[in-house]
Amino acid sequence: MKIVVIGLGDLGRHLLSALDEEGHELVAIDRDPANTAAAEDEFDVRAISGYGAGLWTLEAAGAEEADLVIAVSDDDEVNLIAALAAKEFGAKRAIARVQGREWAQWTEDIRQDFLGVDLVINPPALVARELARIARAHGATQSIVFARGELELVQLKLDGLTRETPLSELPLLPSIQTVGILRGDRIQSAGAHSTLLEGDRLYLFGARRDIERSEAKLGLEHPAKRVILLGGDLIGVKLARLLRRKSVEVLIVEKDRTRAEELAAELIGVDVLHGDATSSALYESEDLDRFDLFISTSRSDEVNLVACLLAKRAGVPRAASMVQRAEYAPIYRELGVDIVVAQTLIAADEILRSTRGSETVRIESLDDEQSEIIEYQVRLGAPIVGMSLSEVRFPKGVLALALLRGAAYHLASEAPRIRPGDRLLIFSPHGAKDALSRLFRAG
């Protein structure tokens, strides 16, 4: 595919990295010549310095021949105009990112065919949705559900490990599949003889009811019932409303007095406290240890980290943070932040779905940024039709998790032979995607 990426901030660079790895023909546009020069040094891309929505710039980028134009600059209006102009030039598809408050009510988190743009995504709303789901996800620090919520992949943080603990000693149900161990910033394979070390996180997959029973056996927390949010920005407001719909008690801590008063009037059923969540004085003066979870979604990664650590020191058992720069996530975890959500990765996942082959239904990135859960559609004539999962020669590091057929699901250990139209849930490292896709492709 020929793909034009407009805007080389964190999201734009992440997209270039993923798309370059997949072998697409890439053109990048950014106003800053330093950004375009850096992109050409790092990726196989033709980079143009210029105004992303400019007609001359889009013409120079060959937008009329593009299969996809992705506008992710820091300016919402530029992104929408660029996407519309690219479509007018003849681009087959166009995607725009918007993240300002004025667009929130129109786009929600994802909007198809909005004002003539094929796909408009709102990353702050996507982050709020993800954090709300994790807050309600028992003891998980990452949770992805499939098959209308009947199957779940979770990342679990097992506190209290003081020695090497064999996986075989964990009280997991037999139906639970151990997918891998997140150690530092890499997911390692997990077998019958694997051991867990202090600080490790465990990825498990299975029926949601069995995941919950296993979490209970491991003594993990129940879904959060009382949550503190730092800040009343777009993410905080959206998240507060989502949590209140689930009857979660919510307290927003807002540093700006005027904004705090606005929030108190705007959000029914939400408590608002005027204060600085990065000041230890706040935690000494307020009874905050009765809350289950602290969530920080400031635009400053440093503010988020400090606030989370102060909340945990004050007695809040779990802390969650958004990060702007995905590479900070392992550091946050090492320092004690339980849940880390990277806005860049969430937005990139939504966008990259538009670049995959027709056999790819869904892709979810895991926290090491090197692994994914992919839902594949089996096409008529695909090489694996008629095989059992045990007969398929998957690439190294790939695990089959489940087979979905219509409204039913089958875990990998009990799946029937593969038919056209089936969907398979697969754990895959990035390097295996090309070989993996060929297994599902017709002819």
N, C-alpha and C positions, 0 to 999 in steps of 0.2 A: 504494500500500500504506500502511496505517497501521502505524507502527513505533514501539515504545517502547524507548528506550535508557536503561539504568540505570547510572549512574556516568559522571562527566564529567572523568575524568583524560585523559591524552594520547590513549589509544585511543578513549574515548568521544567526545571532541571531533573527532577525525579522522573517525570514523564519521558524526557529525552533518554535518560539512562535505560528505562524499561523498554522503550520502543527501539532504541539502538540495538539492544541485546536480541530483539526479535527480528532484526534485519530489515526494518522498514526504510524506505527512502524518506529522509527527514530534511525539513527546512525550518529554521528557527528565526524569529523576529523579536528584537528587543531594542528599546531606545538607547540603552547604554552600550557603547562600543566595547567596554571592558567585559560585559556579560557575553556578548556575541563572540568575542575573541576567545574567552575561556571555554565556551561551548564547542567551538571548532577544535580547540586543543584536546578536549576530553572525549568528544563523541564524533562519530562519522556523520556529520551534519553540515549543510550549507547554511551559514548564519548571515542575517541581514540586519544592519543597524537602521532603525527607522520607526516611524509612528505605526503602531500595529493595525490601526483602522484606516490608514492612508491607502488610497486607491493605487498610487504608484508603488507603494511598498508591497501590497498584495499581488499586484501584477508581476513585480520582480520576483516574488516568491513562487509564482506559478500557481496561484490559487485556483485558476480556472481548470487545472488538471488534477487538483487534489482530491483524493478519496475522502479525506477528513481534515478539517481545520479546527484546532483546539485553541480557544482564546482564554488565557489564564493570567493576564496581566493584573496589576494591583488596582486597576480602574474598571469598575463595573460597566460604565457606559462604553468605554473603549472595547471591552470584550463583546458586548451585544452588537455594537455597530460593526466591528470586525467580522463577527460571525454572519451577520446579515449581508454585509458586502461580499464576503466570500461566497455565500450561496448565490448572490446575484451574478458573480463572476462565472459560476458554473461548478463550484465545489459540490461533491456529492452529499456530504454531511458536514454539519458544523455544531460545535459544542461551545458553550460560554459558561464561565464561572461568574457568579455574583455573590457578594458577601455583605453588602451594606444593609442597614436596618430598613431602608426604604423599599428594598426588594423582597424582604422576608415574607410579607403577607401574600405576595403574588407567586412566589416560587416554591414555598415550603422547603423541602429538602431536594427533591428532584422534580422537574417539570418537563414533560415531553412536548415538543412542537409549541414552544412559547414565543409569540410574536414573530413566527417564521423561523426560529432557531430550533434545530432538531432536538437538542437536549440542553437544558439549563440546570446547573447544579449549584446548590447553596451549601458550601462546606460547614459553616457554623451550625446550620440546622442538622446536617448529617452527624456532626459531633454530639450535639445535644441528644439526638435519638440513640446513638451508640452508648453514651454515658447513662441514659435512663434505663436502657436494657441491662447494662452491666450492674447497675445499682439494684436491680430486681433479680439478679441471677445468682442467688444463693451465695456460695463462697468463691465464685469464679472471679479471676482477674482478667479474663477474656472469655467471651461467650459468643458462639456463632450457631444459629439454629437452622435446621433444614427440615424438609418434608412437613411443612406447615406447623413447625414447632415440635414435632415428635422426635426428631434426632437432634443431638447437640454435641458440639465440640467445645471443650472448656480447657482453659489454662488455670491450674490450681497452684497457689503458693502454700507450701506445707511448712508452717512455722514449727519451731521446736526440734528440728533435726540437729542433733549434737554429734552424730557420727555418720559414717557411710551406712545408708539404709538400703538393703536390697528391695527392689520393686516387689519381689515375691512376698515380702512381709506386710505390704499394704493391704488393708481389708477391702479390696475391690471386688465387685460382683464379676462372675465369670464372663458375662456378656460384654463387659467393658473392654475396649481396645486401647492399649497404650500406644499413642502416636509418636511421642518423642519427649525429650527433656530439653527445656530451654536453660542453657548454662552460659551465663554471660550474654553475649549477643548472637549465639548460634543455637539452633535446634539440633540435638544429637539423636541418633536412632536409639530406641529403647527395646531391649529384648528381655528374655526371662532372667538373664543373669546380670542385668544392669543395676547400678546402685545410684541412689540419690545423695547429693551433697548439700550442705547448708547453703541456702540461697538459690537452689535449683527450683524451677517451676515445671510442672508436669502437664502435658497435653493428653487428655482422654477423650474418647469418642464412644457414643452409644445412644441407646434410647434415653430420652430426657428423664423419664421416671427412674431409670437405673442410675443415671448420673447423679440425680438428687439423693438417692439412697446411698450411693458410694460417698458423696460429700458428707452425709450425716454420719457415716461410719468413721470418716476421717476427722470428725469434730469441727468442720468448717462452719462459718457464720451462716445465719439465715439471711434472706433478703433484707436490705436496709429499710427501716421504718421511719428513721429520723435522719435527715440529711442537711448538712451545712453547705451552702454554695458561696464561693468568693466571687463577688462582682455581679452587677446587674446589666451586663452587656447583652447582646443578642443571644449568645449561647446560654447565659444564665437564665434569662427570661423564658426562653423556649424550654430549657431543662426543668425549670421550676413548674411550668404548666404541665409538662408530661408526667412529672412525679406526683403532682397533686391529683391527677386523674387516677392514679393508682393508690390514692389515700395515704401517700407518704407525707409526713410532717417535714416542712421545708423552712429553713432559715437562711436568708440572704444577708451576707455581710458586705456592705457597700461603703467605700471610703469617702465618696463625694456626698455631702449632706443633701444638696438639691436633688441629686439622682436618687438618693435613698427615699426622700419624700415622694418623688414621682413613682417609684416602685411600690411603695406602701399603698398608694392610691390605685395603682394599675392592677396589682396582683391580688386577687381575692383569695383569702385563706392561706397566704404566705406571710410569714413574719419577716420583717426587715430590720436589721441592726446597723446603725451608722457606726463604722469603726474601721480600723486598719488591720486586715488579717495577716499582715507581715510584722505586726508588733506583738511581742510577747505579753504586753500589758493587757491586750484584749482577752487573752486566754486566762490571765490571772483574775480578771474582773468578772468574767462571765462563766456561767455553769454550762460549759460546752461538752464535757465528757459524757453527757447522757446521749449524745448523738452517735449513730452507727457508722456514719460515713462522711468524710469531708471531701468536697470536689472543688478544684480550682481550675478556672478556664480563662485566666487572664491572657492577654496577648504577649505578656512578658514571661518567657520560660523561667527566668530567675525568680520572679515573684511567685510563680506557681510552686516552684521547688521549696522556697523558704516557707510559704504558707502551709504546705502539706507537712513539712517536718515539724513546724510549730504545733499544728493540730494534733499530730501523733504524740508529741511530747506532752501535750495537755490531756491526753487520755482518750482521744477519738481512736477507735480500734483500726479503722481502715481509711486510707487516703487515696484519692484519684486525681490525676492531673492530665490536662491537655498539654501537648508540646507542639510548638511550631516546627522545630527541627527534629526530624525523626531520629537522627543519630544520637540525640540526648537520651532517648528512652532507656537504654541499658544502664546509663549512669543513674538515672532517677531510681530504677529498681534496686540497684546496688546500695543506694543511700536510704532505702526504706519506703519509697512510694509504692503502694501495692498495685495500683492500676494506672497504666499510662496509655493514653490515646493520642495518636499522632494525626493531626488534622490533614497533613499532606498525604498520608497513606490512605485515609478514608476517601478523600477526594479523588486520588489517583485510581483507586479500585473502581469507582463508578465510571471514570472516563475510559479506562483501559478495556472495559467490557465492550466498548464500541469498536475496538481494534482486533478483537479475537475472531477466529473462524466461526462458521455457522455451527460447528459441533460443540462450541463452548457456551454453556448456559449461564454460568455464574462463577465468579472468582472472588475469594476472600483472602487477603494477605494476613500472615501471621506476624508475630511481634519481632521475629528476627530479620524481617524484610527480605529474606532469601527463600522463603517457603510459602506455599499457598494451598488452600483447599479449592479444588476446581470441580465444578459439576459439568460433566460431559454428556452430550446427547449421542447415543449410538445410531449411526446412519445405516440405512440399507446398503449392504455391500461392504461394510467396514470389516477389517480383518478379524476382529474379535467376536463377530456374530457366531453363535453356536458354541462358544467356549464357556467353561466355568471360570470363575475368577482365578482359581489356582492354576489353570492352564495358560493364562495370559502371561507372556514374558514382559513384564513391566520394566522400564528403565531402572537403573540402580537408584535406591533411595525413595522410590515411589511406593506408596501403600494404597491399596483399595480399601475403602471404608464401608461403603454400602451400595446396594443396587436399588434404584427407585423404579417402580413399574406402576404407572397409573397413580392411584391413591395409596398404594401399598409400598412398604419398604422392606428390604431384607438386609441384615447386617452381612458383612463380607464372609463371615464364617459359615453362613447358612444360605447364601444366595443361589438362585437357580441359574441355569445356563442363560447366556446373554441373548436378548432378542433385539431386533431393530426397534427403535423408539424408547428403549430403556435409557435411564440416566444413571451414571456412576459418579459417586463422590470419591475423589482421589486426593490424597496428600502428595504434594510434589515439590521438590526443590526447583528453583528457577531454571537450572541448566537442563532439566529433563523435559521441558515443555514441548520442544519441537518433535522429539521422538515419541512423546506421549500422544500428541495430537494426531500423528499418523495412524495410531491404533484405532481411532474413532472415525477417521475420514473414509468416505465411500470411495471405492475404486483404488 
